[in-house]
Amino acid sequence: MEVASANSNNVKTMFIRTSKFKTIDIDIAFLGEFSRETATKRSLLTRLLTVATNNYPSKKALANKLYNLYNATLSVSTYPSYKTSITVFNLSIVNPKYVGGDPSLLPEALVFLREVIFNPHTHANAFAEKDFNEQKRILRENIKNIYNNKSRYALRQLLKNMAPDEIISVSSLGTIEDLDPLTPADVYQTYMDMLEKENVMICVTGDFDGQEMLGHLRLLGDFKENPKPEETVSTEEISVAKVREFVEKQNVNQAKLLMGFRTDVNTKSEKFPASLLFNTIFGGTFTSALMRVVREERSLAYYIASQIINEVKILIVTAGIDQNNYQLTSDLVIKQLELYKDGRIADDLISIGKENIINELLEIEDSPQKLSAFQLRNYLHGLDVTIPEMVEKIKNITKEELVEVVRGINLDTVFLLAGEDYNG
C-alpha cells in the first residue's frame, strides 16, 4: 500500500494506492462548523443530497444511474468532531480493469459525483419542496424515535445534564424545535455555505495511476480554498467540583445507568494511544474488567460497557441493570477505576486489550472506507501517523502509562433511567 499527498482541484488530496480492492472509492469531505445552530440544518441537508439532483430528479433516476455505473454506490454522511462538522460524499465504483478496461467509466462516475455535489434538486434558491417535505418528515420521525430507544435516550439525557452548555450535548441528528421552522430556502443556504465557506479534502482509494487520477479529478471542477477548522478537539480543562446525580422515571423494564467521566486526553495528545488501550480493557470489549467484575462475577448488570470520546475528553460507562442495584453497580464501577489508579491492572487484560486494538488497526487495511477515514482523521487533527506506527505505539504502552491516563479521569455525572416504581 502506498499513501501519497497531492493538490488537486484547489484542495488537499490523498491517494491510497493498493491492489487489495476491486473498487475505486472517491471521498470528498467538507469540513465546517458544528454548533447547535447548524446541527439540524446539516442533518436534513445530508438526507436531501442523496435523494435527487436536477438531472436525476428522483430516487429512481439516481438508482438507475448508479446501476449503469456497474452498480456503483453513493452515500453522504455527516458527523461532528468537537466543534467541526464533517460531511463526506462517497462514490464507490468497480475498478475499470475488472469490466474490460472501460475507459469511460471513471470519467462518467466523476461527472456524476460532480452532479450530486454541485447540482442537487433545487429551484429558485430552494430545495425541491416535495423532496424537502418528505425528508423533513423522515428526520422528524428519526428524532422522535430516540425516545423509544431507551439506551440512546438515556445517553442524550446524560450529556444534557452533564454538559448543558458544551458542544457534546448537541445532537448531530438535530431537534424537533429546530427542525419544524426550517424551510427549503433555509437548508439551501446551509448548502451554499458548505460550498462557499468550508474546507475540502479529497481521498481516492484503490488500484490506479496517480497522474491519470489527477487528470480525471479535474472533471469535478475546483473547490473553494478555505482554511481548515481549528477546533477539532477540546482543549478545555474542566474540573469536577461535585459529582451530580440525576434520576428520571419512565415505564421501563430495565433501568439504564450511565456514568459520565471527564478525562485529560484528547485525540492529539501523546497519551491518546494509552487512552484507547485503557478503554478497551476497562469496558470496551466482552473480556473487559467491567464485564468480568460487574456482570460475570457479581451479576449486577445485563450488559455493561465503556466508550471514550477523546474529541471532547469524556468517558461514558453504560449499563442495563435492575434499578435496585443502582448504588451497588455505580460503586463497583468507581471501585474498579480506583484500583486502576493504584496500578492494579491485570496483565492478561492488557495483553488481550493490545491484541484487540492491533487487530482493529490491521483490519483498517481491509476496507477502503476505513482507510479513507483514517487519512481524514490524520488530516482533520493535523496528525502524521501510519497504521504500522500506530500498531507499534500500542505494542509499547506500559502499565505506568495506563495508570497516568486513569489518574486523569474523574466522575462528573451519573444518570439513571428507572421504572416508575423506583423509590431510591
LODO-436966 format. One record per residue (C-alpha): residue in three letters; z, x, y. Coordinates in steps of 0.02 Angstrom, whole numbers, plus 50000, padded with zeros to 5 digits. Each point is the difference from the previous one (the first is absolute). Example, Ala and Ser with C-alpha at 12.3 -4.5 7.8 and 13.67 -1.06 7.14 Angstrom:
BEGIN
<residu=ala zz=50390 xx=50615 yy=49775> .
<residu=ser zz=49967 xx=50069 yy=50172> .
end
This chain:
BEGIN
<residu=met zz=50000 xx=50000 yy=50000> .
<residu=glu zz=49956 xx=50062 yy=50174> .
<residu=val zz=50070 xx=49931 yy=50163> .
<residu=ala zz=49908 xx=50041 yy=50160> .
<residu=ser zz=50020 xx=49947 yy=50181> .
<residu=ala zz=49858 xx=49962 yy=50120> .
<residu=asn zz=49961 xx=49907 yy=50159> .
<residu=ser zz=49883 xx=49853 yy=49977> .
<residu=asn zz=49963 xx=49848 yy=50105> .
<residu=asn zz=50110 xx=50073 yy=50137> .
<residu=val zz=50157 xx=49997 yy=49891> .
<residu=lys zz=50100 xx=50097 yy=49870> .
<residu=thr zz=49915 xx=49991 yy=49830> .
<residu=met zz=50066 xx=50053 yy=49830> .
<residu=phe zz=49891 xx=50031 yy=49847> .
<residu=ile zz=50085 xx=49995 yy=49830> .
<residu=arg zz=49868 xx=50065 yy=49881> .
<residu=thr zz=50032 xx=49974 yy=49815> .
<residu=ser zz=49894 xx=49960 yy=49848> .
<residu=lys zz=50141 xx=49899 yy=49921> .
<residu=phe zz=49940 xx=49830 yy=50063> .
<residu=lys zz=49839 xx=49901 yy=49979> .
<residu=thr zz=50024 xx=49924 yy=50171> .
<residu=ile zz=49991 xx=50055 yy=50180> .
<residu=asp zz=50139 xx=49929 yy=50109> .
<residu=ile zz=49982 xx=49991 yy=50188> .
<residu=asp zz=50159 xx=49966 yy=50100> .
<residu=ile zz=50005 xx=49969 yy=50187> .
<residu=ala zz=50179 xx=49998 yy=50068> .
<residu=phe zz=50045 xx=49935 yy=50173> .
<residu=leu zz=50169 xx=50059 yy=50067> .
<residu=gly zz=50079 xx=49898 yy=50139> .
<residu=glu zz=50160 xx=49921 yy=50061> .
<residu=phe zz=50116 xx=49903 yy=49885> .
<residu=ser zz=50122 xx=49888 yy=50092> .
<residu=arg zz=50073 xx=49826 yy=49999> .
<residu=glu zz=49864 xx=49947 yy=50123> .
<residu=thr zz=49855 xx=50065 yy=49895> .
<residu=ala zz=50056 xx=49972 yy=49819> .
<residu=thr zz=49946 xx=49819 yy=49975> .
<residu=lys zz=49835 xx=50022 yy=50090> .
<residu=arg zz=49958 xx=50152 yy=49894> .
<residu=ser zz=50050 xx=49910 yy=49841> .
<residu=leu zz=49882 xx=49856 yy=50038> .
<residu=leu zz=49861 xx=50117 yy=50058> .
<residu=thr zz=50004 xx=50094 yy=49835> .
<residu=arg zz=49966 xx=49839 yy=49906> .
<residu=leu zz=49858 xx=49949 yy=50115> .
<residu=leu zz=49910 xx=50167 yy=49981> .
<residu=thr zz=49969 xx=49972 yy=49814> .
<residu=val zz=49941 xx=49819 yy=50013> .
<residu=ala zz=49831 xx=50012 yy=50084> .
<residu=thr zz=49889 xx=50092 yy=50125> .
<residu=asn zz=49865 xx=49938 yy=50116> .
<residu=asn zz=49864 xx=50053 yy=49877> .
<residu=tyr zz=50101 xx=49943 yy=49847> .
<residu=pro zz=50082 xx=49844 yy=50072> .
<residu=ser zz=50095 xx=49943 yy=49844> .
<residu=lys zz=50105 xx=50068 yy=49858> .
<residu=lys zz=49856 xx=49962 yy=49882> .
<residu=ala zz=49876 xx=50099 yy=50105> .
<residu=leu zz=50119 xx=50149 yy=50004> .
<residu=ala zz=50028 xx=49988 yy=49813> .
<residu=asn zz=49812 xx=49994 yy=49967> .
<residu=lys zz=49974 xx=50155 yy=50105> .
<residu=leu zz=50135 xx=50094 yy=49906> .
<residu=tyr zz=49920 xx=49944 yy=49836> .
<residu=asn zz=49833 xx=50069 yy=50058> .
<residu=leu zz=50087 xx=50165 yy=50035> .
<residu=tyr zz=50032 xx=50017 yy=49813> .
<residu=asn zz=50162 xx=49900 yy=50008> .
<residu=ala zz=50077 xx=50101 yy=50141> .
<residu=thr zz=50175 xx=49952 yy=50057> .
<residu=leu zz=50060 xx=49975 yy=50178> .
<residu=ser zz=50178 xx=49987 yy=50065> .
<residu=val zz=50092 xx=50006 yy=50165> .
<residu=ser zz=50187 xx=50034 yy=49999> .
<residu=thr zz=50131 xx=50022 yy=50135> .
<residu=tyr zz=50172 xx=50077 yy=49989> .
<residu=pro zz=50122 xx=50085 yy=50120> .
<residu=ser zz=50075 xx=50173 yy=50008> .
<residu=tyr zz=50144 xx=49986 yy=50123> .
<residu=lys zz=49916 xx=49950 yy=50165> .
<residu=thr zz=49823 xx=50036 yy=49940> .
<residu=ser zz=49885 xx=49870 yy=49924> .
<residu=ile zz=49874 xx=50061 yy=49869> .
<residu=thr zz=49849 xx=49891 yy=49963> .
<residu=val zz=49887 xx=50066 yy=49861> .
<residu=phe zz=49823 xx=49941 yy=49959> .
<residu=asn zz=49955 xx=50053 yy=49823> .
<residu=leu zz=49827 xx=49987 yy=49922> .
<residu=ser zz=49983 xx=50061 yy=49821> .
<residu=ile zz=49826 xx=50017 yy=49926> .
<residu=val zz=49932 xx=50072 yy=49840> .
<residu=asn zz=49937 xx=50178 yy=50021> .
<residu=pro zz=49810 xx=49987 yy=50018> .
<residu=lys zz=49974 xx=50130 yy=49863> .
<residu=tyr zz=50068 xx=49875 yy=49873> .
<residu=val zz=49870 xx=49868 yy=50048> .
<residu=gly zz=49843 xx=50103 yy=49987> .
<residu=gly zz=50031 xx=50100 yy=50158> .
<residu=asp zz=49959 xx=49853 yy=50114> .
<residu=pro zz=49975 xx=50088 yy=50169> .
<residu=ser zz=50023 xx=49840 yy=50100> .
<residu=leu zz=50171 xx=49952 yy=49930> .
<residu=leu zz=50113 xx=50107 yy=50108> .
<residu=pro zz=49907 xx=49968 yy=50164> .
<residu=glu zz=49995 xx=49814 yy=49963> .
<residu=ala zz=50186 xx=50000 yy=49960> .
<residu=leu zz=50043 xx=50089 yy=50163> .
<residu=val zz=49894 xx=49880 yy=50103> .
<residu=phe zz=50096 xx=49858 yy=49915> .
<residu=leu zz=50167 xx=50082 yy=50039> .
<residu=arg zz=49946 xx=50019 yy=50181> .
<residu=glu zz=49962 xx=49814 yy=50001> .
<residu=val zz=50174 xx=49958 yy=49936> .
<residu=ile zz=50087 xx=50111 yy=50128> .
<residu=phe zz=49894 xx=49969 yy=50155> .
<residu=asn zz=49924 xx=49827 yy=49975> .
<residu=pro zz=50129 xx=49876 yy=49933> .
<residu=his zz=49964 xx=49813 yy=50002> .
<residu=thr zz=50027 xx=49961 yy=50184> .
<residu=his zz=49926 xx=49897 yy=50141> .
<residu=ala zz=50027 xx=50012 yy=50187> .
<residu=asn zz=50140 xx=50130 yy=49988> .
<residu=ala zz=50097 xx=49904 yy=49868> .
<residu=phe zz=50008 xx=49994 yy=49811> .
<residu=ala zz=49906 xx=49857 yy=49916> .
<residu=glu zz=50116 xx=49850 yy=50011> .
<residu=lys zz=49979 xx=49941 yy=49820> .
<residu=asp zz=50041 xx=50173 yy=49930> .
<residu=phe zz=50143 xx=50019 yy=50123> .
<residu=asn zz=50083 xx=49834 yy=49957> .
<residu=glu zz=49986 xx=50030 yy=49813> .
<residu=gln zz=50073 xx=50176 yy=50006> .
<residu=lys zz=50136 xx=49943 yy=50120> .
<residu=arg zz=50048 xx=49862 yy=49877> .
<residu=ile zz=50006 xx=50123 yy=49855> .
<residu=leu zz=50104 xx=50125 yy=50099> .
<residu=arg zz=50121 xx=49863 yy=50052> .
<residu=glu zz=50025 xx=49954 yy=49816> .
<residu=asn zz=50026 xx=50182 yy=49953> .
<residu=ile zz=50133 xx=50020 yy=50134> .
<residu=lys zz=50087 xx=49839 yy=49945> .
<residu=asn zz=49997 xx=50059 yy=49819> .
<residu=ile zz=50115 xx=50145 yy=50043> .
<residu=tyr zz=50142 xx=49873 yy=50004> .
<residu=asn zz=49960 xx=49948 yy=49822> .
<residu=asn zz=49997 xx=50180 yy=49939> .
<residu=lys zz=50186 xx=50032 yy=50012> .
<residu=ser zz=49987 xx=50188 yy=49974> .
<residu=arg zz=49877 xx=50018 yy=50145> .
<residu=tyr zz=50098 xx=49878 yy=50106> .
<residu=ala zz=50163 xx=50093 yy=49972> .
<residu=leu zz=49917 xx=50165 yy=50048> .
<residu=arg zz=49937 xx=49926 yy=50163> .
<residu=gln zz=50174 xx=49931 yy=50038> .
<residu=leu zz=50081 xx=50169 yy=49965> .
<residu=leu zz=49882 xx=50088 yy=50120> .
<residu=lys zz=50018 xx=49866 yy=50135> .
<residu=asn zz=50189 xx=50017 yy=49994> .
<residu=met zz=50003 xx=50188 yy=49979> .
<residu=ala zz=49873 xx=50046 yy=50133> .
<residu=pro zz=49961 xx=49848 yy=50110> .
<residu=asp zz=49931 xx=50106 yy=50142> .
<residu=glu zz=49911 xx=50129 yy=49892> .
<residu=ile zz=49820 xx=50001 yy=49938> .
<residu=ile zz=50055 xx=49989 yy=49817> .
<residu=ser zz=50053 xx=49819 yy=50031> .
<residu=val zz=49822 xx=49952 yy=50048> .
<residu=ser zz=49902 xx=49922 yy=49856> .
<residu=ser zz=49824 xx=50069 yy=49984> .
<residu=leu zz=49950 xx=49831 yy=49928> .
<residu=gly zz=50046 xx=49916 yy=50164> .
<residu=thr zz=50103 xx=49849 yy=50050> .
<residu=ile zz=49964 xx=49814 yy=50015> .
<residu=glu zz=50061 xx=50004 yy=50181> .
<residu=asp zz=49871 xx=50131 yy=50048> .
<residu=leu zz=49862 xx=49928 yy=49889> .
<residu=asp zz=49997 xx=49819 yy=50060> .
<residu=pro zz=49943 xx=50030 yy=50181> .
<residu=leu zz=49864 xx=50127 yy=49953> .
<residu=thr zz=49820 xx=49955 yy=50042> .
<residu=pro zz=49835 xx=50072 yy=49937> .
<residu=ala zz=49983 xx=50088 yy=50168> .
<residu=asp zz=50173 xx=50079 yy=49985> .
<residu=val zz=49959 xx=50081 yy=49834> .
<residu=tyr zz=49828 xx=50052 yy=50061> .
<residu=gln zz=50086 xx=50095 yy=50142> .
<residu=thr zz=50111 xx=50086 yy=49869> .
<residu=tyr zz=49842 xx=50048 yy=49907> .
<residu=met zz=49920 xx=50071 yy=50158> .
<residu=asp zz=50158 xx=50098 yy=50039> .
<residu=met zz=49990 xx=50075 yy=49825> .
<residu=leu zz=49822 xx=50059 yy=50029> .
<residu=glu zz=50027 xx=50061 yy=50177> .
<residu=lys zz=50175 xx=50073 yy=49999> .
<residu=glu zz=50045 xx=50058 yy=49825> .
<residu=asn zz=49985 xx=50169 yy=49916> .
<residu=val zz=49883 xx=50007 yy=49849> .
<residu=met zz=49994 xx=50106 yy=49843> .
<residu=ile zz=49862 xx=49998 yy=49869> .
<residu=cys zz=50029 xx=50052 yy=49819> .
<residu=val zz=49866 xx=50009 yy=49865> .
<residu=thr zz=50048 xx=50027 yy=49817> .
<residu=gly zz=49882 xx=50035 yy=49855> .
<residu=asp zz=49861 xx=50114 yy=49938> .
<residu=phe zz=49880 xx=50033 yy=50145> .
<residu=asp zz=49922 xx=50135 yy=50108> .
<residu=gly zz=50099 xx=50025 yy=50160> .
<residu=gln zz=49852 xx=50030 yy=50116> .
<residu=glu zz=49905 xx=49851 yy=49930> .
<residu=met zz=50153 xx=49890 yy=50023> .
<residu=leu zz=50018 xx=50054 yy=50182> .
<residu=gly zz=49821 xx=49941 yy=50026> .
<residu=his zz=50033 xx=49833 yy=49914> .
<residu=leu zz=50159 xx=49970 yy=50100> .
<residu=arg zz=49900 xx=50002 yy=50162> .
<residu=leu zz=49940 xx=49826 yy=49948> .
<residu=leu zz=50174 xx=49937 yy=50045> .
<residu=gly zz=49978 xx=50051 yy=50181> .
<residu=asp zz=50131 xx=50086 yy=50106> .
<residu=phe zz=50180 xx=49944 yy=50015> .
<residu=lys zz=50104 xx=50014 yy=50157> .
<residu=glu zz=50090 xx=50166 yy=50020> .
<residu=asn zz=50181 xx=49946 yy=50028> .
<residu=pro zz=50161 xx=50100 yy=49978> .
<residu=lys zz=50094 xx=49982 yy=49836> .
<residu=pro zz=50163 xx=49899 yy=50015> .
<residu=glu zz=50153 xx=50111 yy=50007> .
<residu=glu zz=50135 xx=49879 yy=49943> .
<residu=thr zz=49962 xx=49999 yy=49813> .
<residu=val zz=50179 xx=50037 yy=49945> .
<residu=ser zz=50170 xx=49968 yy=50075> .
<residu=thr zz=50092 xx=50145 yy=50080> .
<residu=glu zz=50146 xx=49891 yy=50056> .
<residu=glu zz=50176 xx=50052 yy=49951> .
<residu=ile zz=50093 xx=49837 yy=49968> .
<residu=ser zz=50184 xx=50018 yy=49959> .
<residu=val zz=50096 xx=49866 yy=49905> .
<residu=ala zz=50160 xx=49950 yy=50089> .
<residu=lys zz=50046 xx=49860 yy=49880> .
<residu=val zz=49923 xx=49926 yy=49843> .
<residu=arg zz=49943 xx=49821 yy=50029> .
<residu=glu zz=49997 xx=49866 yy=49866> .
<residu=phe zz=49898 xx=49840 yy=50003> .
<residu=val zz=50001 xx=49856 yy=49876> .
<residu=glu zz=49873 xx=49859 yy=49994> .
<residu=lys zz=50015 xx=49851 yy=49883> .
<residu=gln zz=49853 xx=49911 yy=49920> .
<residu=asn zz=49961 xx=49907 yy=49840> .
<residu=val zz=49970 xx=50155 yy=49893> .
<residu=asn zz=50044 xx=50034 yy=49819> .
<residu=gln zz=50006 xx=50189 yy=50019> .
<residu=ala zz=50081 xx=50083 yy=50151> .
<residu=lys zz=49905 xx=50138 yy=50091> .
<residu=leu zz=50100 xx=50150 yy=50058> .
<residu=leu zz=49919 xx=50119 yy=50124> .
<residu=met zz=50081 xx=50155 yy=50074> .
<residu=gly zz=49919 xx=50090 yy=50146> .
<residu=phe zz=50040 xx=50184 yy=50031> .
<residu=arg zz=49952 xx=50117 yy=50142> .
<residu=thr zz=49930 xx=50170 yy=49954> .
<residu=asp zz=49961 xx=50156 yy=50102> .
<residu=val zz=49834 xx=50040 yy=49916> .
<residu=asn zz=49826 xx=49945 yy=50054> .
<residu=thr zz=49829 xx=50034 yy=49925> .
<residu=lys zz=49975 xx=50157 yy=50105> .
<residu=ser zz=50169 xx=50075 yy=49954> .
<residu=glu zz=50020 xx=50156 yy=49893> .
<residu=lys zz=50119 xx=49895 yy=49895> .
<residu=phe zz=49868 xx=49866 yy=49965> .
<residu=pro zz=49961 xx=50059 yy=49820> .
<residu=ala zz=50185 xx=50005 yy=49959> .
<residu=ser zz=50022 xx=49824 yy=50069> .
<residu=leu zz=49863 xx=49939 yy=49884> .
<residu=leu zz=50088 xx=50079 yy=49852> .
<residu=phe zz=50168 xx=49929 yy=50052> .
<residu=asn zz=49931 xx=49823 yy=50009> .
<residu=thr zz=49914 xx=50019 yy=49831> .
<residu=ile zz=50159 xx=50054 yy=49910> .
<residu=phe zz=50116 xx=49884 yy=50098> .
<residu=gly zz=49907 xx=49835 yy=49976> .
<residu=gly zz=49813 xx=50028 yy=49998> .
<residu=thr zz=49965 xx=49985 yy=49814> .
<residu=phe zz=50061 xx=49912 yy=49842> .
<residu=thr zz=50093 xx=50161 yy=49954> .
<residu=ser zz=50089 xx=50016 yy=50168> .
<residu=ala zz=50186 xx=50017 yy=50029> .
<residu=leu zz=50019 xx=49823 yy=50067> .
<residu=met zz=49911 xx=49927 yy=49849> .
<residu=arg zz=50111 xx=50101 yy=49883> .
<residu=val zz=50166 xx=49967 yy=50083> .
<residu=val zz=49984 xx=49829 yy=50082> .
<residu=arg zz=49885 xx=49911 yy=49879> .
<residu=glu zz=50016 xx=50083 yy=49830> .
<residu=glu zz=50181 xx=50062 yy=49999> .
<residu=arg zz=50084 xx=49865 yy=50104> .
<residu=ser zz=49876 xx=49855 yy=49981> .
<residu=leu zz=50023 xx=49953 yy=50183> .
<residu=ala zz=49817 xx=49974 yy=50046> .
<residu=tyr zz=49848 xx=49915 yy=49928> .
<residu=tyr zz=49899 xx=50134 yy=50090> .
<residu=ile zz=50041 xx=50136 yy=50125> .
<residu=ala zz=49890 xx=50124 yy=50092> .
<residu=ser zz=49989 xx=50105 yy=50156> .
<residu=gln zz=49857 xx=50038 yy=50118> .
<residu=ile zz=49992 xx=50125 yy=50141> .
<residu=ile zz=49894 xx=49967 yy=50154> .
<residu=asn zz=49991 xx=50172 yy=50077> .
<residu=glu zz=49891 xx=49945 yy=50147> .
<residu=val zz=50150 xx=49904 yy=50069> .
<residu=lys zz=50139 xx=50103 yy=49916> .
<residu=ile zz=50071 xx=49858 yy=49897> .
<residu=leu zz=50055 xx=49984 yy=49818> .
<residu=ile zz=50015 xx=49827 yy=49922> .
<residu=val zz=50087 xx=49953 yy=49838> .
<residu=thr zz=49952 xx=49829 yy=49928> .
<residu=ala zz=50083 xx=49910 yy=49855> .
<residu=gly zz=49996 xx=49832 yy=49915> .
<residu=ile zz=50180 xx=49956 yy=49956> .
<residu=asp zz=50124 xx=49865 yy=49957> .
<residu=gln zz=50073 xx=49959 yy=50170> .
<residu=asn zz=50177 xx=50023 yy=49932> .
<residu=asn zz=49958 xx=50183 yy=49969> .
<residu=tyr zz=49953 xx=50033 yy=50182> .
<residu=gln zz=50149 xx=50112 yy=50043> .
<residu=leu zz=50002 xx=50091 yy=49834> .
<residu=thr zz=49815 xx=50039 yy=50009> .
<residu=ser zz=49997 xx=50058 yy=50181> .
<residu=asp zz=50155 xx=50107 yy=49972> .
<residu=leu zz=49919 xx=50081 yy=49848> .
<residu=val zz=49842 xx=50043 yy=50097> .
<residu=ile zz=50105 xx=50082 yy=50136> .
<residu=lys zz=50103 xx=50093 yy=49870> .
<residu=gln zz=49841 xx=50068 yy=49918> .
<residu=leu zz=49938 xx=50061 yy=50169> .
<residu=glu zz=50168 xx=50086 yy=50034> .
<residu=leu zz=49989 xx=50088 yy=49832> .
<residu=tyr zz=49830 xx=50066 yy=50050> .
<residu=lys zz=50071 xx=50062 yy=50165> .
<residu=asp zz=50126 xx=50100 yy=49898> .
<residu=gly zz=49858 xx=50077 yy=49901> .
<residu=arg zz=50033 xx=49902 yy=49841> .
<residu=ile zz=49817 xx=49967 yy=49958> .
<residu=ala zz=49951 xx=50001 yy=49817> .
<residu=asp zz=49881 xx=50142 yy=49958> .
<residu=asp zz=49899 xx=49891 yy=49881> .
<residu=leu zz=49969 xx=49875 yy=50140> .
<residu=ile zz=49937 xx=50140 yy=50112> .
<residu=ser zz=49880 xx=50060 yy=49865> .
<residu=ile zz=49939 xx=49824 yy=49962> .
<residu=gly zz=49981 xx=49963 yy=50185> .
<residu=lys zz=49897 xx=50156 yy=50031> .
<residu=glu zz=49888 xx=49959 yy=49852> .
<residu=asn zz=49972 xx=49822 yy=50064> .
<residu=ile zz=49952 xx=50055 yy=50176> .
<residu=ile zz=49887 xx=50140 yy=49937> .
<residu=asn zz=49910 xx=49877 yy=49885> .
<residu=glu zz=49977 xx=49880 yy=50147> .
<residu=leu zz=49930 xx=50142 yy=50107> .
<residu=leu zz=49878 xx=50054 yy=49863> .
<residu=glu zz=49945 xx=49819 yy=49977> .
<residu=ile zz=49942 xx=49999 yy=50181> .
<residu=glu zz=49853 xx=50108 yy=49944> .
<residu=asp zz=49947 xx=49860 yy=49881> .
<residu=ser zz=49970 xx=49873 yy=50138> .
<residu=pro zz=49879 xx=50013 yy=50148> .
<residu=gln zz=50107 xx=49877 yy=50098> .
<residu=lys zz=50159 xx=50103 yy=49972> .
<residu=leu zz=49911 xx=50162 yy=50044> .
<residu=ser zz=49939 xx=49925 yy=50162> .
<residu=ala zz=50173 xx=49930 yy=50040> .
<residu=phe zz=50076 xx=50173 yy=49970> .
<residu=gln zz=49881 xx=50080 yy=50124> .
<residu=leu zz=50029 xx=49860 yy=50125> .
<residu=arg zz=50187 xx=50028 yy=49986> .
<residu=asn zz=49973 xx=50186 yy=50037> .
<residu=tyr zz=49895 xx=49958 yy=50152> .
<residu=leu zz=50116 xx=49863 yy=50061> .
<residu=his zz=50155 xx=50111 yy=49998> .
<residu=gly zz=49917 xx=50164 yy=50047> .
<residu=leu zz=50034 xx=50076 yy=49829> .
<residu=asp zz=49898 xx=50126 yy=49901> .
<residu=val zz=50060 xx=49990 yy=49821> .
<residu=thr zz=49899 xx=49990 yy=49839> .
<residu=ile zz=50048 xx=49910 yy=49841> .
<residu=pro zz=50033 xx=50165 yy=49906> .
<residu=glu zz=50108 xx=50060 yy=50145> .
<residu=met zz=50099 xx=49837 yy=49996> .
<residu=val zz=50024 xx=50020 yy=49812> .
<residu=glu zz=50073 xx=50174 yy=50027> .
<residu=lys zz=50116 xx=49934 yy=50134> .
<residu=ile zz=50067 xx=49869 yy=49879> .
<residu=lys zz=50021 xx=50127 yy=49860> .
<residu=asn zz=50102 xx=50116 yy=50111> .
<residu=ile zz=50124 xx=49873 yy=50070> .
<residu=thr zz=50179 xx=50054 yy=49965> .
<residu=lys zz=50155 xx=49894 yy=49974> .
<residu=glu zz=50068 xx=50071 yy=50163> .
<residu=glu zz=49848 xx=49933 yy=50093> .
<residu=leu zz=50027 xx=49829 yy=49922> .
<residu=val zz=50182 xx=50000 yy=50054> .
<residu=glu zz=49947 xx=50044 yy=50178> .
<residu=val zz=49887 xx=49847 yy=50002> .
<residu=val zz=50134 xx=49885 yy=49931> .
<residu=arg zz=50129 xx=50057 yy=50127> .
<residu=gly zz=49886 xx=49936 yy=50137> .
<residu=ile zz=50000 xx=49823 yy=49927> .
<residu=asn zz=50122 xx=49870 yy=50068> .
<residu=leu zz=50020 xx=49815 yy=49962> .
<residu=asp zz=49954 xx=49892 yy=50150> .
<residu=thr zz=49981 xx=49818 yy=49944> .
<residu=val zz=50030 xx=49892 yy=49846> .
<residu=phe zz=49911 xx=49834 yy=49976> .
<residu=leu zz=50038 xx=49873 yy=49863> .
<residu=leu zz=49893 xx=49848 yy=49965> .
<residu=ala zz=50119 xx=49893 yy=49898> .
<residu=gly zz=50007 xx=49825 yy=49927> .
<residu=glu zz=50062 xx=49852 yy=50099> .
<residu=asp zz=50163 xx=50001 yy=49901> .
<residu=tyr zz=50043 xx=50180 yy=50044> .
<residu=asn zz=50177 xx=50018 yy=50068> .
<residu=gly zz=50013 xx=50188 yy=50022> .
end
